Amino acid sequence: MTGTSTPALKTGAKQWWGLAVLVIPSTLLFMMLTILFLAAPNMAADLNPTSAQLLWILDIYGFVMAGFLVAMGVLGDRIGKRLLMVIGAVLFGLVSVAASLTTVPELMIAWRAVLGVGGAMMLPSTLGLIFVLFADPKARGVAIGVWAGGISAGVALGPLLSGLLLEVFGWQATFLVAVPVMALVAIGAPLLLPEHKDPNAKIEMFSAVLLVAALLAIIYGVKRFATQEPIGPSIGLLVAGALVGLWFVLRQLRAQQPLLDVRLFANRTVSGALAVFLLSAAALGGVYSLFTQYLQQVQGLSPMQAGLSILPAAAVLIVVSTLSPALARRFRPGNVIAVGLLTQVVGYILFTQLDAGTGLALVIASFVVTYPGVAPAMALTTDLVVSSVPPTKAGGASGLATTVNDLGISLGVAVIGSVGIAAYRGQIAESLPDGLPAEAAASAETGIEGALAVATELPEAIGGALTTAAQQAFTSGLNAAAFASAVIAAVAAVTAATRLRHIRPTAQAQEERESTVQES
């Protein structure tokens, strides 16, 4: 592989400033996975989307970014990692402005999809340029740790930043916050980062399109089930998505330079670690999105109050993410991950016991138990995957880990969120107050946002009854989603304890490698 500049062995201030240019946008890109969770009610009031459209707005960004991550990594090798990152930053900034001005739900979905493409342009370059920027292995390890910590912080703090912005500005600010960050990248990258490219890299964009098409077809089919659409087209979408996914896999197996090296899944550690993290992140994503809406729509908190309610759990998540590598040095990583997931199961069970009148202290405590449980899987997965393959396959393994990291939360929002919507629709239809106009009933059945909006326009008695019914139905949806997540997290815990049990504590493995080197 060739590059236009070679990193110096000595690590100086310029490299660390360059790291800041790489970490800050990475944090923001993952923050964008969750930043709209608290903004959803405000956005729904202005855009008036259906429940299904609101879910698309929340999760299309993550699906598109996950689908194009590997392809954009190869494109960065071809035209230059720094150049592609700057192009992605400019695109992301411009589209963020366009999204903030949007008043049509369908157009918002489209803009969020384009933001996913922009994110996919940037994220692979951030990690790839760390390897170019830091030649010293010790400094590089610190830099990768900072980068991974930034991603964890982005996922954790997205709703908190959203709450702060919503308190002072509107939901539009959750998009505009990206503009100064992307301006920093566009200006700082050429000044602080080396360029790096491989003219021989071959990009296979058709495979990336197949991957995105398979994901979106399957997710659209799931969403149609949740909104009680006719079953025939929903099944057709699921089958079509599965067939396109199979086409993608077969195409990768036949390719000499596959976009995604699916043969890596034959490695027990790779497949086990990625399966565990995908399941745990998916279990969390759906409950997370519903929980943030529950805090506002049912508990009656302002966006800032809701963001501050999430802060204790986010702080614990960051602490546990930091401690997880140290625990993995003493105990088997699979067991560390499994214990975290079992803690998640306990938290989800607590969520199944919440109702519309539950005190806020118990609500916050339930999330504090649930949220940090994903931290060990989040902190350890990438290293487990990359260290388990030969150096020549490390790039592909890293791409797989990053893709799954991104895909998990979006998958949870789509699938587990759809479980919540289905439960809401099933209960609200049976609990609407007598005398409710047909048009108001139809709005209430689309989602809690529609129900609460209609309730303010009705006489006090019937409006209050509708509000109570909608809040109870939404809480039942959260209960159902939490139960589904508890099952998924339990499966992930068993998978971690069994599929990863052969992995020794990292300190023991390092001692054995050093002993082998000395003997040779």
C-alpha positions as CSV (number, residue, x, y, z in Angstrom):
1,M,0.0,0.0,0.0
2,T,1.3,3.5,-0.9
3,G,0.7,6.8,0.7
4,T,1.6,10.4,0.0
5,S,3.3,10.8,3.4
6,T,4.9,8.6,6.0
7,P,4.3,9.0,9.7
8,A,7.3,9.8,11.9
9,L,8.2,7.3,14.6
10,K,8.2,10.1,17.1
11,T,4.8,11.1,18.3
12,G,4.5,14.9,18.6
13,A,1.8,17.5,19.3
14,K,0.7,17.6,15.7
15,Q,-0.3,13.9,15.8
16,W,-2.4,14.4,19.0
17,W,-4.1,17.5,17.5
18,G,-4.7,15.4,14.4
19,L,-6.3,12.7,16.6
20,A,-8.7,15.3,17.9
21,V,-9.8,16.0,14.3
22,L,-10.5,12.3,14.0
23,V,-12.2,11.6,17.3
24,I,-14.5,14.6,17.4
25,P,-16.4,13.7,14.2
26,S,-16.4,10.0,15.1
27,T,-18.1,10.9,18.4
28,L,-20.7,13.1,16.5
29,L,-21.4,10.4,13.9
30,F,-22.4,7.9,16.6
31,M,-24.1,10.7,18.6
32,M,-26.4,11.1,15.6
33,L,-27.6,7.5,16.1
34,T,-29.3,8.6,19.3
35,I,-29.6,12.4,19.3
36,L,-33.1,12.3,17.8
37,F,-34.5,10.0,20.5
38,L,-35.4,13.0,22.8
39,A,-36.2,15.2,19.8
40,A,-38.8,12.8,18.4
41,P,-41.9,14.2,20.2
42,N,-41.0,17.8,19.1
43,M,-40.2,16.7,15.6
44,A,-43.4,14.7,15.4
45,A,-45.5,17.8,16.5
46,D,-44.1,19.8,13.6
47,L,-43.8,17.2,10.8
48,N,-46.8,15.0,11.8
49,P,-45.3,11.7,10.7
50,T,-46.9,8.4,11.2
51,S,-45.3,6.1,13.8
52,A,-43.7,4.1,11.0
53,Q,-42.3,7.2,9.4
54,L,-40.9,8.4,12.8
55,L,-39.1,5.1,13.2
56,W,-37.6,5.5,9.7
57,I,-36.4,8.9,10.6
58,L,-34.7,7.5,13.7
59,D,-33.1,4.5,12.2
60,I,-32.5,5.0,8.4
61,Y,-29.3,6.9,9.2
62,G,-27.7,4.0,10.9
63,F,-28.8,1.4,8.3
64,V,-27.4,3.4,5.4
65,M,-24.2,4.2,7.2
66,A,-23.7,0.5,8.2
67,G,-24.4,-0.7,4.7
68,F,-21.8,1.7,3.0
69,L,-19.1,1.6,5.7
70,V,-16.9,-1.0,4.1
71,A,-17.4,0.2,0.5
72,M,-16.5,3.8,1.6
73,G,-13.4,2.4,3.4
74,V,-12.2,0.9,0.0
75,L,-13.1,4.1,-1.8
76,G,-11.0,6.0,0.7
77,D,-8.1,3.7,-0.1
78,R,-8.6,4.5,-3.8
79,I,-8.9,8.3,-3.8
80,G,-7.4,9.1,-0.4
81,K,-8.7,8.7,3.1
82,R,-8.3,12.3,4.0
83,L,-9.9,13.6,0.8
84,L,-12.9,11.3,1.3
85,M,-13.3,12.4,4.9
86,V,-13.3,16.0,3.9
87,I,-15.9,15.3,1.1
88,G,-18.0,13.5,3.7
89,A,-17.8,16.3,6.2
90,V,-18.9,18.9,3.6
91,L,-21.8,16.7,2.5
92,F,-22.8,16.0,6.1
93,G,-22.7,19.7,7.0
94,L,-24.8,20.8,4.0
95,V,-27.4,18.1,4.4
96,S,-27.7,18.8,8.1
97,V,-28.7,22.4,7.2
98,A,-31.2,21.0,4.7
99,A,-32.7,18.6,7.2
100,S,-33.1,21.4,9.8
101,L,-35.3,23.2,7.2
102,T,-37.4,20.2,6.3
103,T,-41.1,20.2,7.0
104,V,-42.1,16.9,5.2
105,P,-41.6,13.5,6.8
106,E,-40.7,11.7,3.6
107,L,-38.0,14.3,2.8
108,M,-36.7,14.1,6.4
109,I,-36.2,10.3,5.9
110,A,-34.4,11.0,2.6
111,W,-32.1,13.5,4.3
112,R,-31.3,11.2,7.2
113,A,-30.4,8.5,4.6
114,V,-28.0,10.9,2.9
115,L,-26.5,11.8,6.2
116,G,-25.8,8.0,6.6
117,V,-23.9,8.1,3.3
118,G,-21.9,11.1,4.6
119,G,-21.1,9.3,7.8
120,A,-20.0,6.2,6.0
121,M,-17.5,8.4,4.0
122,M,-16.0,9.7,7.2
123,L,-15.9,6.9,9.7
124,P,-13.6,4.3,8.1
125,S,-11.1,7.1,7.4
126,T,-11.0,8.2,11.0
127,L,-9.8,4.8,12.1
128,G,-7.6,4.2,9.1
129,L,-5.8,7.5,9.5
130,I,-5.0,6.7,13.1
131,F,-2.8,3.9,11.8
132,V,-1.2,6.3,9.4
133,L,-0.8,9.1,12.0
134,F,0.8,7.0,14.8
135,A,3.7,4.8,13.9
136,D,4.7,4.1,17.5
137,P,2.6,1.0,18.6
138,K,2.2,2.3,22.2
139,A,0.9,5.7,21.1
140,R,-1.3,4.1,18.5
141,G,-2.9,1.9,21.1
142,V,-3.7,4.9,23.2
143,A,-5.1,6.7,20.2
144,I,-7.4,3.8,19.3
145,G,-8.6,3.6,22.9
146,V,-9.4,7.4,22.8
147,W,-11.2,6.8,19.4
148,A,-13.3,3.9,20.8
149,G,-14.1,5.9,23.9
150,G,-15.3,8.8,21.8
151,I,-17.7,6.5,20.0
152,S,-19.1,5.1,23.3
153,A,-19.5,8.6,24.6
154,G,-21.3,9.6,21.4
155,V,-23.9,6.9,21.8
156,A,-24.3,7.6,25.5
157,L,-24.5,11.4,25.4
158,G,-26.6,11.9,22.2
159,P,-29.9,12.3,24.1
160,L,-28.3,14.5,26.8
161,L,-27.0,17.0,24.2
162,S,-30.4,16.8,22.5
163,G,-32.2,17.7,25.7
164,L,-29.9,20.7,26.3
165,L,-30.4,21.9,22.7
166,L,-34.2,21.4,22.8
167,E,-34.5,23.4,26.0
168,V,-33.0,26.5,24.3
169,F,-33.6,25.9,20.6
170,G,-35.9,23.6,18.6
171,W,-35.4,20.1,17.2
172,Q,-33.6,21.7,14.3
173,A,-30.6,22.4,16.5
174,T,-30.0,18.6,16.8
175,F,-29.0,18.8,13.1
176,L,-27.3,22.1,13.1
177,V,-24.9,21.0,15.9
178,A,-23.1,19.0,13.3
179,V,-22.2,22.0,11.1
180,P,-19.4,23.5,13.2
181,V,-17.9,20.0,13.8
182,M,-17.9,19.3,10.1
183,A,-16.4,22.7,9.4
184,L,-13.6,21.8,11.8
185,V,-13.0,18.6,9.9
186,A,-13.0,20.3,6.5
187,I,-10.5,22.9,7.7
188,G,-8.4,20.9,10.1
189,A,-7.9,17.7,8.2
190,P,-5.7,19.1,5.4
191,L,-3.6,21.0,8.0
192,L,-3.1,18.2,10.6
193,L,-3.6,14.9,8.8
194,P,-1.5,13.0,6.3
195,E,-3.0,11.7,3.1
196,H,-3.0,8.0,2.4
197,K,-4.2,6.0,-0.6
198,D,-3.8,2.7,-2.4
199,P,-4.2,3.2,-6.2
200,N,-4.7,-0.5,-6.6
201,A,-7.7,-0.7,-4.3
202,K,-10.8,-2.0,-6.0
203,I,-14.3,-0.9,-5.0
204,E,-17.3,-3.0,-5.6
205,M,-20.2,-0.5,-5.0
206,F,-22.9,-2.9,-6.4
207,S,-22.2,-5.2,-3.4
208,A,-22.8,-2.2,-1.1
209,V,-26.1,-1.5,-2.8
210,L,-27.1,-5.1,-2.4
211,L,-26.3,-5.0,1.4
212,V,-28.3,-1.8,2.0
213,A,-31.2,-3.1,-0.2
214,A,-31.3,-6.4,1.8
215,L,-31.3,-4.5,5.2
216,L,-34.0,-2.0,4.2
217,A,-36.3,-4.6,2.6
218,I,-36.2,-6.8,5.7
219,I,-36.7,-3.8,8.1
220,Y,-39.5,-2.4,6.0
221,G,-41.3,-5.8,6.1
222,V,-41.0,-5.8,9.9
223,K,-42.3,-2.3,10.2
224,R,-45.4,-3.2,8.1
225,F,-46.2,-6.0,10.5
226,A,-46.1,-3.5,13.4
227,T,-48.4,-1.1,11.6
228,Q,-50.9,-3.8,10.8
229,E,-50.5,-3.5,7.0
230,P,-51.7,-6.3,4.8
231,I,-49.6,-9.4,5.5
232,G,-48.9,-10.4,1.9
233,P,-46.6,-7.5,0.9
234,S,-44.9,-7.6,4.3
235,I,-44.0,-11.3,3.8
236,G,-42.9,-10.5,0.3
237,L,-40.5,-7.8,1.5
238,L,-39.0,-10.2,4.0
239,V,-38.5,-12.9,1.4
240,A,-37.1,-10.3,-1.1
241,G,-34.7,-9.0,1.6
242,A,-33.5,-12.5,2.4
243,L,-32.9,-13.3,-1.2
244,V,-31.0,-10.1,-1.9
245,G,-28.9,-10.9,1.3
246,L,-28.2,-14.3,0.0
247,W,-27.1,-12.8,-3.4
248,F,-24.8,-10.5,-1.5
249,V,-23.2,-13.4,0.5
250,L,-22.7,-15.5,-2.7
251,R,-21.2,-12.6,-4.5
252,Q,-18.7,-12.1,-1.7
253,L,-17.7,-15.7,-1.6
254,R,-17.0,-15.7,-5.3
255,A,-15.1,-12.4,-5.4
256,Q,-11.3,-12.4,-5.3
257,Q,-11.4,-9.1,-3.4
258,P,-14.8,-9.1,-1.6
259,L,-16.3,-6.0,-0.3
260,L,-17.0,-7.8,3.0
261,D,-15.0,-10.9,3.8
262,V,-17.8,-13.1,4.9
263,R,-15.4,-16.0,5.3
264,L,-14.2,-14.3,8.5
265,F,-17.4,-15.6,10.1
266,A,-16.0,-19.1,10.0
267,N,-13.6,-17.9,12.8
268,R,-15.3,-18.8,16.0
269,T,-14.2,-15.7,17.9
270,V,-15.2,-13.3,15.1
271,S,-18.7,-14.8,14.6
272,G,-19.2,-15.2,18.4
273,A,-18.1,-11.7,19.3
274,L,-20.0,-10.0,16.5
275,A,-23.2,-12.0,17.2
276,V,-23.0,-11.0,20.9
277,F,-22.6,-7.4,20.2
278,L,-25.2,-7.2,17.5
279,L,-27.8,-8.9,19.8
280,S,-26.9,-6.8,22.8
281,A,-26.9,-3.5,20.9
282,A,-30.2,-4.4,19.1
283,A,-31.8,-5.2,22.5
284,L,-30.8,-1.9,23.9
285,G,-31.5,0.3,20.8
286,G,-35.3,-0.2,20.7
287,V,-35.8,0.1,24.5
288,Y,-33.6,3.2,24.5
289,S,-35.6,5.0,21.9
290,L,-38.9,4.1,23.5
291,F,-37.6,5.0,27.0
292,T,-36.7,8.6,25.9
293,Q,-40.2,9.1,24.6
294,Y,-41.7,7.6,27.7
295,L,-39.8,10.1,29.9
296,Q,-41.5,13.0,27.9
297,Q,-44.8,11.6,26.8
298,V,-45.7,9.7,29.9
299,Q,-43.6,11.1,32.7
300,G,-44.2,14.6,31.4
301,L,-40.5,15.7,31.6
302,S,-39.1,18.5,29.5
303,P,-36.4,17.5,27.0
304,M,-33.7,18.9,29.3
305,Q,-35.1,17.0,32.3
306,A,-35.3,13.8,30.3
307,G,-31.7,14.3,29.2
308,L,-30.5,14.8,32.7
309,S,-32.5,11.7,33.8
310,I,-30.3,9.7,31.3
311,L,-27.1,11.2,32.5
312,P,-26.5,8.9,35.5
313,A,-26.8,5.8,33.3
314,A,-24.5,7.4,30.6
315,A,-21.9,8.2,33.3
316,V,-21.9,4.6,34.5
317,L,-21.7,3.3,30.9
318,I,-18.5,5.3,30.3
319,V,-17.0,4.1,33.6
320,V,-17.8,0.5,32.8
321,S,-16.5,0.9,29.3
322,T,-13.2,2.2,30.7
323,L,-12.9,-0.6,33.3
324,S,-13.9,-3.5,30.9
325,P,-10.4,-3.9,29.3
326,A,-8.9,-4.1,32.8
327,L,-11.4,-6.7,33.8
328,A,-10.6,-8.7,30.7
329,R,-7.0,-8.8,31.7
330,R,-7.9,-10.8,34.8
331,F,-11.0,-12.7,33.7
332,R,-12.1,-14.3,30.5
333,P,-13.5,-11.7,28.2
334,G,-16.5,-13.9,27.3
335,N,-17.4,-14.0,31.0
336,V,-17.0,-10.3,31.5
337,I,-19.4,-9.7,28.6
338,A,-21.8,-12.3,29.8
339,V,-22.1,-10.7,33.2
340,G,-22.8,-7.3,31.7
341,L,-25.5,-8.8,29.5
342,L,-27.1,-10.6,32.5
343,T,-27.2,-7.2,34.2
344,Q,-29.0,-5.9,31.2
345,V,-31.6,-8.7,31.5
346,V,-32.3,-7.7,35.1
347,G,-32.8,-4.1,33.9
348,Y,-35.2,-5.1,31.1
349,I,-37.2,-7.1,33.6
350,L,-37.5,-3.9,35.7
351,F,-38.8,-2.1,32.6
352,T,-41.5,-4.7,32.2
353,Q,-42.9,-3.6,35.6
354,L,-43.1,0.1,34.8
355,D,-46.5,1.7,34.4
356,A,-47.8,5.1,33.6
357,G,-47.7,6.1,37.3
358,T,-44.3,4.7,38.3
359,G,-42.2,7.1,40.2
360,L,-39.3,8.8,38.4
361,A,-36.7,7.5,40.8
362,L,-37.5,3.8,39.9
363,V,-37.7,4.7,36.2
364,I,-34.1,6.2,36.3
365,A,-32.8,3.3,38.5
366,S,-34.2,0.8,35.9
367,F,-32.2,2.5,33.1
368,V,-29.0,2.8,35.3
369,V,-29.2,-1.0,35.7
370,T,-29.9,-1.6,32.0
371,Y,-27.7,0.8,30.0
372,P,-24.2,0.0,31.3
373,G,-24.7,-3.7,30.7
374,V,-23.8,-3.3,27.0
375,A,-20.5,-1.6,27.9
376,P,-18.3,-4.7,28.1
377,A,-19.4,-5.9,24.7
378,M,-19.0,-2.4,23.2
379,A,-15.5,-2.0,24.7
380,L,-14.1,-5.5,24.0
381,T,-15.7,-6.6,20.7
382,T,-13.4,-4.8,18.2
383,D,-10.2,-5.9,19.9
384,L,-11.5,-9.5,20.2
385,V,-12.3,-9.6,16.5
386,V,-9.2,-7.9,15.1
387,S,-6.8,-9.8,17.4
388,S,-8.3,-13.2,16.4
389,V,-7.4,-13.0,12.6
390,P,-4.1,-12.8,10.8
391,P,-2.6,-9.3,10.3
392,T,-3.5,-9.4,6.6
393,K,-7.2,-9.7,7.4
394,A,-7.2,-7.1,10.2
395,G,-8.6,-4.4,8.0
396,G,-11.6,-6.5,7.0
397,A,-12.2,-7.7,10.5
398,S,-12.1,-4.0,11.7
399,G,-14.7,-3.1,9.1
400,L,-16.9,-5.9,10.2
401,A,-16.7,-4.8,13.8
402,T,-17.5,-1.2,13.0
403,T,-20.4,-2.2,10.7
404,V,-22.0,-4.3,13.5
405,N,-21.4,-1.6,16.0
406,D,-23.4,0.8,13.9
407,L,-26.0,-1.7,12.7
408,G,-26.9,-3.0,16.2
409,I,-28.6,0.1,17.6
410,S,-30.4,0.9,14.3
411,L,-31.7,-2.7,14.1
412,G,-33.0,-2.4,17.7
413,V,-34.8,0.8,17.0
414,A,-36.4,-0.8,13.9
415,V,-37.3,-4.2,15.3
416,I,-37.8,-3.7,19.0
417,G,-39.4,-0.3,18.3
418,S,-41.9,-2.0,16.0
419,V,-42.8,-4.4,18.8
420,G,-43.6,-1.4,21.0
421,I,-45.7,0.2,18.2
422,A,-47.6,-3.0,17.7
423,A,-48.4,-3.4,21.4
424,Y,-49.5,0.3,21.6
425,R,-51.8,-0.1,18.6
426,G,-53.3,-3.3,20.0
427,Q,-54.1,-1.7,23.4
428,I,-55.1,1.8,22.3
429,A,-57.8,0.4,19.9
430,E,-59.5,-1.3,22.9
431,S,-59.2,1.6,25.4
432,L,-60.3,4.7,23.4
433,P,-62.9,6.6,25.4
434,D,-66.5,6.6,24.3
435,G,-67.7,9.5,22.2
436,L,-64.3,10.1,20.6
437,P,-64.7,11.4,17.0
438,A,-63.6,9.0,14.3
439,E,-60.9,11.4,13.0
440,A,-59.5,11.8,16.5
441,A,-59.5,8.0,17.1
442,A,-57.6,7.5,13.8
443,S,-54.9,10.0,14.9
444,A,-54.6,8.4,18.3
445,E,-54.0,5.0,16.7
446,T,-51.1,6.2,14.7
447,G,-49.0,6.7,17.9
448,I,-48.9,8.5,21.2
449,E,-47.8,11.8,19.5
450,G,-51.0,11.9,17.6
451,A,-53.1,11.0,20.6
452,L,-51.6,13.7,22.8
453,A,-51.9,16.3,20.1
454,V,-55.6,15.5,19.5
455,A,-56.3,15.4,23.2
456,T,-55.5,19.1,23.6
457,E,-58.2,20.0,21.1
458,L,-61.0,18.0,22.8
459,P,-63.2,18.8,25.7
460,E,-61.3,18.4,29.0
461,A,-63.0,15.2,30.2
462,I,-62.7,13.2,26.9
463,G,-59.2,14.7,26.2
464,G,-58.0,13.7,29.7
465,A,-59.4,10.2,29.2
466,L,-57.6,9.9,25.8
467,T,-54.3,11.1,27.3
468,T,-54.5,8.5,30.0
469,A,-55.4,5.7,27.6
470,A,-52.5,6.7,25.3
471,Q,-50.0,6.9,28.1
472,Q,-51.0,3.5,29.4
473,A,-50.9,2.0,25.9
474,F,-47.5,3.4,25.3
475,T,-46.2,2.1,28.6
476,S,-47.5,-1.3,27.6
477,G,-45.6,-1.0,24.4
478,L,-42.4,-0.3,26.4
479,N,-43.2,-3.3,28.6
480,A,-43.5,-5.6,25.6
481,A,-40.3,-4.2,24.0
482,A,-38.4,-4.7,27.2
483,F,-39.6,-8.3,27.4
484,A,-38.4,-8.9,23.9
485,S,-35.1,-7.2,24.7
486,A,-34.7,-9.3,27.9
487,V,-35.0,-12.5,25.8
488,I,-32.5,-11.2,23.2
489,A,-30.0,-10.1,25.9
490,A,-30.3,-13.5,27.6
491,V,-29.5,-15.3,24.3
492,A,-26.5,-12.9,23.9
493,A,-25.2,-13.7,27.4
494,V,-25.4,-17.4,26.8
495,T,-23.6,-16.9,23.4
496,A,-20.8,-15.0,25.1
497,A,-20.4,-17.5,27.8
498,T,-20.2,-20.5,25.4
499,R,-18.9,-19.2,22.0
500,L,-16.2,-17.0,23.7
501,R,-15.2,-19.3,26.6
502,H,-12.0,-20.4,24.8
503,I,-10.5,-16.8,24.9
504,R,-8.1,-16.5,27.9
505,P,-7.7,-13.3,29.9
506,T,-5.7,-10.8,27.9
507,A,-2.9,-10.6,30.4
508,Q,-2.4,-14.4,30.4
509,A,-2.5,-14.4,26.6
510,Q,0.1,-11.6,26.4
511,E,2.4,-13.4,28.8
512,E,2.3,-16.5,26.7
513,R,3.1,-14.6,23.5
514,E,6.0,-12.9,25.2
515,S,7.3,-16.2,26.5
516,T,7.1,-17.7,23.0
517,V,9.0,-14.8,21.5
518,Q,11.8,-15.1,24.1
519,E,12.1,-18.9,23.6
520,S,12.4,-18.4,19.8
